Protein backbone atom coordinates (compact mmCIF):
# COMPACT_ATOMS: atom_id res chain seq x y z
CA UNK A 1 0.00 0.00 0.00
CA UNK A 2 0.96 3.57 -0.54
CA UNK A 3 2.45 5.49 2.41
CA UNK A 4 1.41 8.98 1.32
CA UNK A 5 -1.50 10.22 -0.79
CA UNK A 6 -1.04 10.89 -4.47
CA UNK A 7 -1.92 14.13 -6.25
CA UNK A 8 -3.84 12.06 -8.81
CA UNK A 9 -6.72 11.28 -6.44
CA UNK A 10 -7.99 14.84 -5.85
CA UNK A 11 -7.20 15.84 -9.44
CA UNK A 12 -9.00 12.75 -10.70
CA UNK A 13 -12.06 13.37 -8.56
CA UNK A 14 -12.26 17.00 -9.68
CA UNK A 15 -11.74 15.93 -13.28
CA UNK A 16 -14.47 13.33 -12.95
CA UNK A 17 -16.91 15.87 -11.51
CA UNK A 18 -16.13 18.42 -14.21
CA UNK A 19 -16.37 15.79 -16.94
CA UNK A 20 -19.70 14.49 -15.68
CA UNK A 21 -21.08 18.03 -15.41
CA UNK A 22 -20.05 18.83 -18.98
CA UNK A 23 -21.43 15.51 -20.23
CA UNK A 24 -24.71 16.06 -18.40
CA UNK A 25 -25.06 19.61 -19.71
CA UNK A 26 -24.38 18.47 -23.27
CA UNK A 27 -26.97 15.71 -22.98
CA UNK A 28 -29.53 18.05 -21.40
CA UNK A 29 -28.90 20.69 -24.07
CA UNK A 30 -28.87 18.68 -27.29
CA UNK A 31 -30.70 15.37 -26.82
CA UNK A 32 -34.18 16.79 -26.08
CA UNK A 33 -34.04 18.70 -29.38
CA UNK A 34 -33.36 15.45 -31.22
CA UNK A 35 -35.76 13.05 -29.50
CA UNK A 36 -38.16 15.36 -27.64
CA UNK A 37 -41.04 14.58 -29.99
CA UNK A 38 -40.68 10.84 -29.65
CA UNK A 39 -43.01 8.85 -27.39
CA UNK A 40 -41.79 8.16 -23.86
CA UNK A 41 -41.30 4.43 -24.54
CA UNK A 42 -38.85 5.30 -27.32
CA UNK A 43 -36.99 7.96 -25.32
CA UNK A 44 -36.46 5.72 -22.30
CA UNK A 45 -33.80 3.40 -23.80
CA UNK A 46 -31.93 6.37 -25.28
CA UNK A 47 -31.71 8.16 -21.94
CA UNK A 48 -30.87 4.89 -20.18
CA UNK A 49 -28.00 4.23 -22.59
CA UNK A 50 -26.73 7.81 -22.28
CA UNK A 51 -27.00 7.59 -18.50
CA UNK A 52 -24.77 4.52 -18.49
CA UNK A 53 -22.37 5.61 -21.26
CA UNK A 54 -20.17 7.64 -18.91
CA UNK A 55 -19.24 4.39 -17.15
CA UNK A 56 -17.32 3.08 -20.18
CA UNK A 57 -14.11 5.13 -19.67
CA UNK A 58 -14.40 5.05 -15.87
CA UNK A 59 -12.36 1.84 -15.33
CA UNK A 60 -9.23 3.18 -17.04
CA UNK A 61 -9.66 6.53 -15.32
CA UNK A 62 -9.80 4.87 -11.88
CA UNK A 63 -6.74 2.77 -12.75
CA UNK A 64 -4.89 5.97 -13.63
CA UNK A 65 -5.93 7.57 -10.35
CA UNK A 66 -4.51 4.63 -8.39
CA UNK A 67 -1.40 3.68 -10.38
CA UNK A 68 -0.55 6.49 -12.78
CA UNK A 69 -0.89 4.18 -15.79
CA UNK A 70 -3.84 4.08 -18.20
CA UNK A 71 -3.86 0.32 -18.66
C-alpha positions in Angstrom: 0.0 0.0 0.0 1.0 3.6 -0.5 2.4 5.5 2.4 1.4 9.0 1.3 -1.5 10.2 -0.8 -1.0 10.9 -4.5 -1.9 14.1 -6.2 -3.8 12.1 -8.8 -6.7 11.3 -6.4 -8.0 14.8 -5.8 -7.2 15.8 -9.4 -9.0 12.7 -10.7 -12.1 13.4 -8.6 -12.3 17.0 -9.7 -11.7 15.9 -13.3 -14.5 13.3 -12.9 -16.9 15.9 -11.5 -16.1 18.4 -14.2 -16.4 15.8 -16.9 -19.7 14.5 -15.7 -21.1 18.0 -15.4 -20.0 18.8 -19.0 -21.4 15.5 -20.2 -24.7 16.1 -18.4 -25.1 19.6 -19.7 -24.4 18.5 -23.3 -27.0 15.7 -23.0 -29.5 18.1 -21.4 -28.9 20.7 -24.1 -28.9 18.7 -27.3 -30.7 15.4 -26.8 -34.2 16.8 -26.1 -34.0 18.7 -29.4 -33.4 15.4 -31.2 -35.8 13.1 -29.5 -38.2 15.4 -27.6 -41.0 14.6 -30.0 -40.7 10.8 -29.6 -43.0 8.9 -27.4 -41.8 8.2 -23.9 -41.3 4.4 -24.5 -38.8 5.3 -27.3 -37.0 8.0 -25.3 -36.5 5.7 -22.3 -33.8 3.4 -23.8 -31.9 6.4 -25.3 -31.7 8.2 -21.9 -30.9 4.9 -20.2 -28.0 4.2 -22.6 -26.7 7.8 -22.3 -27.0 7.6 -18.5 -24.8 4.5 -18.5 -22.4 5.6 -21.3 -20.2 7.6 -18.9 -19.2 4.4 -17.1 -17.3 3.1 -20.2 -14.1 5.1 -19.7 -14.4 5.0 -15.9 -12.4 1.8 -15.3 -9.2 3.2 -17.0 -9.7 6.5 -15.3 -9.8 4.9 -11.9 -6.7 2.8 -12.8 -4.9 6.0 -13.6 -5.9 7.6 -10.3 -4.5 4.6 -8.4 -1.4 3.7 -10.4 -0.6 6.5 -12.8 -0.9 4.2 -15.8 -3.8 4.1 -18.2 -3.9 0.3 -18.7 
